[in-house]
Every structure is written in structure tokens, then in C-alpha cells.
Amino acid sequence: MYLGLIAGLMPFYINNLKYKIEENITTVSNFLIPLSVIISFGTFVKGDYQIYIIAYGFLFGFLYNVGKLTLFKNTRIRKNGFLLFGSLGLIIMMLTMSVNGFWNDFFLTSEIRNQSLLVSLVLLISTVFLLIYNKKTSKFSWNSLFEYASILILLVYFLNNIDDYLSIILANIIIFILGVGMIKKGTDTTNFGILNYGLLIITALISLRFFDTEMTFVIRGLIFISVGVGFFVSNYLMLKKSRKKA
């Protein structure tokens, strides 16, 4: 019944995207529809908690690629709920998978029910289809790595069967590249929001590593100070750049 409700709303919603892109009803729908899907998605997935992580990773990847469709090309980022929820969700999933405690023996023997497998497979195929469709009008760049995050999550999952440390290393590398990509995109477009989002991704990655590695309080303090200085310097240089352009 829920899927029928969403399908029934689509003609009205797509019409608004085409002809009423700037109206408030369209902006509100851009957030309520993906938020509703995220909240309700758990009822379609059955199994252990790790399977939810994988399935939600596919969902967020799908939502992000929906937000990259040409229907949203005239929509500002802050009004594109699909893009925002998808990006934030992918980062949370990747950060979760980068923690050593996530990969354990219980995960390897966890039960994957047919329903969860089917839902995950449908989302993955849909994401690949959207990737192919979107790439007809754009080229690959490090700034667009978010579009491939669902496939990378699958790669991290399968790599765990070979060596759990390799999967953790790969997850950390992906998060780092995503953060650097956002910083570069924010710098190139002089967008403070995107710049600080990239800095927050790097900060979250560093913070999590404090719990996985043994560091003295002095080293941790120095690293936090360095991160704070990085925030200040990056925003200051961006401000000078934007003033110079003005």
C-alpha cells in the first residue's frame, strides 16, 4: 500500500518539478518524499543489523542519483532533499563500515533473508541504471564519487570476505576521497557550504580513528587544534577569493 501511495504521487510531483520548480510545494516535496522513504524502508528489510547497514547504503546511493537527474538541474542543492539525504546517509554508512567493531564473526554468519536480498538487488540495479543515464550528460570527476558510493559499499562488503582489515582500509580511503572531493568542489565553486561539508567529513573520519587507535591526549589535542585551524584557514582563504572575484 505504501508503494502504491508513492507511485500515485509521482505524476503530480514530476509535473511540479517540470513546471513549478520554484514553488514551495515542490521544495517541501523534495524533502518529504525521500524522508518518508528512508523512514519506511526498514519495513522492507529483514535480518541482522549489519544487513540494514548494507541495504540502507544502497538506498542512499539510489536517492543521491535520483537527485542528480536532469529534473533537478535547476534546483539548488539546499532545496534538493534527494541529494542532501543521499549524501549524508552515504557518509554515515561509510563511517559505520570504517569502524573495526562493525566487521566481526557475527557479521559473516548473519542471516540474509530473500526479501532483504531482493530489495537490495533492486536498489543496486536501479542505481546502476541511473548512473548510466546521468553519465550521458556528464563526465566522471572526483567530485562525483558519491554517485558510485553504493557500488563501492558492495565492494567493501565483498572485500571483507578476503580480509576485514582491507575492507576497513578501503572504507577509510573512500571517505577521505569523498571529503577531499567536496572540499575541492567547494573551492572551485566558491561555495562555503560544500567546503565546510567536506571539512566535516574529514573531521568525522579523524574523530572515529581516535577510538580505533592508541593515541596520547597530547597528540589528540594537537590533531583537534590542527583541524580547527584548517577550518579557519580554509574559510578565510575562500572569503578572500570570493571578495577578489566580487
Disulfide bonds with the S-S distance in Angstrom:
none
